[in-house]
Every structure is written in structure tokens, then in C-alpha cells.
Amino acid sequence: GILRMDGFRWTRLLDQLEEVLPETVGIQAIRPNYTQGSFSLTGQARDLDALRGLLDNLSTSPEFSDVYLLQQARRDNPSGGSVIGFSLEVKGAF
């Protein structure tokens, strides 16, 4: 387990996410699961189309295999309006 954690390259994962992340989606947290080669991600999207774009981009990316939307909810944005908060899990990521 320690060797897997030591061998994990955050920069590679962040580069891969940058390629699939729409401009209107923000990431709040990334939690890797080293033993399963997966990670969970929480964030917020400006609207449903932005969230759908992220899910589509992740699903079609050769870097990730299975993408599961775990939760989504509309919430108030402190700067006005609303955003969609979400959490998802990506398996087969590393």
C-alpha cells in the first residue's frame, strides 16, 4: 500500500483532469483510493450542461474507465444564482 501511494503521481492525474474539465466546472476535492486505482471527486458546475459535459468527457477519455455520479444537488451560489454541487467516483484511473 505504501509503495502504491508513493508511486502515485498527482501531476499526471491533475493534467488528465485538466484535459476533460469544462471551464464552468470547479473541483473542490479529490480523494484517491490507491488500492482500487480509483478516485472520488467533489465539485460544482455552473449548470446541468456543464456537469453533463464533464461526465461525457470523463467517460470518453481513454485515461478513465468507469465514471459514476454519486450525488448532485442544486445549491445557492454565494455570489448569486445557483450552482450544481456533485460528487462522483472514477474507477480504473491509475
C-alpha positions in Angstrom: 0.0 0.0 0.0 2.8 2.4 0.8 4.5 1.7 -2.5 1.3 2.4 -4.4 0.9 5.7 -2.5 4.5 6.7 -3.1 4.2 5.8 -6.8 1.1 7.9 -7.3 1.7 10.9 -9.5 -0.6 13.8 -8.6 0.6 15.9 -11.5 -0.3 13.2 -14.0 -3.9 12.9 -12.6 -4.3 16.7 -12.5 -3.1 17.0 -16.1 -5.6 14.4 -17.2 -8.4 16.1 -15.3 -7.5 19.5 -16.8 -8.0 17.9 -20.3 -11.6 16.8 -19.6 -12.7 19.6 -17.3 -15.1 22.2 -18.8 -14.4 25.8 -17.9 -17.6 26.1 -16.0 -16.9 23.2 -13.6 -14.8 23.6 -10.5 -13.2 20.8 -8.4 -13.3 21.1 -4.6 -11.7 17.8 -3.5 -10.0 14.8 -5.0 -9.6 11.6 -2.9 -7.6 8.8 -4.4 -8.2 5.2 -3.4 -4.8 3.6 -4.0 -5.8 0.0 -3.5 -8.6 0.2 -6.1 -6.9 2.5 -8.6 -9.9 4.9 -8.4 -10.6 8.4 -7.0 -13.7 10.3 -5.8 -14.2 13.9 -6.8 -16.5 16.6 -5.5 -17.1 19.9 -7.2 -19.6 22.3 -8.6 -20.9 23.1 -12.1 -22.5 26.2 -13.3 -25.4 24.3 -14.8 -26.6 20.8 -15.8 -25.0 21.1 -19.2 -21.6 21.7 -17.7 -22.0 18.7 -15.4 -23.1 16.6 -18.3 -20.1 17.8 -20.3 -17.7 16.7 -17.5 -19.4 13.2 -17.3 -19.2 12.8 -21.1 -15.6 13.9 -21.2 -14.6 11.5 -18.4 -16.5 8.6 -20.0 -14.9 9.0 -23.4 -11.4 9.7 -22.2 -9.0 6.8 -22.7 -7.4 7.6 -19.3 -10.5 6.7 -17.2 -12.7 3.6 -17.5 -15.8 3.8 -15.3 -17.5 7.0 -14.1 -20.3 7.0 -11.5 -22.2 10.1 -10.5 -22.9 9.6 -6.8 -24.7 12.8 -5.9 -25.9 16.0 -7.4 -27.9 18.9 -5.9 -28.7 22.5 -6.8 -27.5 24.9 -4.2 -27.2 28.6 -3.8 -24.1 30.3 -5.0 -22.7 32.9 -2.5 -22.1 35.3 -5.4 -25.7 35.0 -6.6 -27.7 32.5 -8.5 -27.2 28.8 -8.1 -24.8 26.0 -8.9 -24.9 22.2 -9.1 -22.9 20.5 -6.4 -21.8 17.0 -7.3 -19.7 14.0 -6.3 -18.5 11.2 -8.5 -16.3 8.2 -8.5 -13.9 7.3 -11.3 -12.6 3.7 -11.4 -9.7 2.5 -13.4 -7.9 5.8 -13.2 -4.4 4.6 -12.3 
